[in-house]
C-alpha cells in the first residue's frame, strides 16, 4: 500500500534548518500493518515525511514511533519503475519481533557465511533470492547494515535500526545505502505490457548484469 501525501491540516516539525509536514492523512492515527513501516512493532504512529530522490527515483523518508514505548525509527521507501518479486532481508537482531521475518513462502540462508551471520532472507521462492541478492548486494548490506531491506511490489524499503530519529544526516545515509543497493540489484524482472500480460525485462535495464 502506497501512502500519498495530503498536507491539509497537518502539523509541522523542525527537520535540519527547515520544517517538514506530518502526513495529514495519518496524523494522530496508528498504522497496524507492519509491512508499511518495516516491521519490528505491531503498530506505529506516523511522524515526519520528507521527499527525496535516490539513484534517480523518487523516495520518501518517514519517521515512525511505537505508541507503547516511544521508540522511534525511520524508513526510506524508493518507488521503482516496475513490479519486483518479494524479497526481504532482516537483521537477525530483530528476529522474533512482529513481522520479522514477514510471512513470505520461502525463508532461509544464502550460503554466504559472513552474510548469513547477520541476516535472514525471506522471498517468494529460493530462485528469487538467488536472482535478486547477488554477492555485490550482500556486500553492501554487510558494510552498511540496516534492520530491513525489502523489495516488494514496486518499492525498495530500507529500515533503520530502532532509536534512529529523522535527521538530515540520516536521510543522507539512507540515500547513500539506496544508491549503493540499486546499481548492484539485477534488472527488475517484470513489466505490464499493453495487452495486460506481465513480461520480463532484460537483465540490467535498471541494474547490473548477473
Order of alpha helices (4+ residues) and beta strands (2+ residues): beta-beta-beta-alpha-beta-beta-beta-beta-alpha-beta-alpha-alpha-beta-alpha-beta-beta
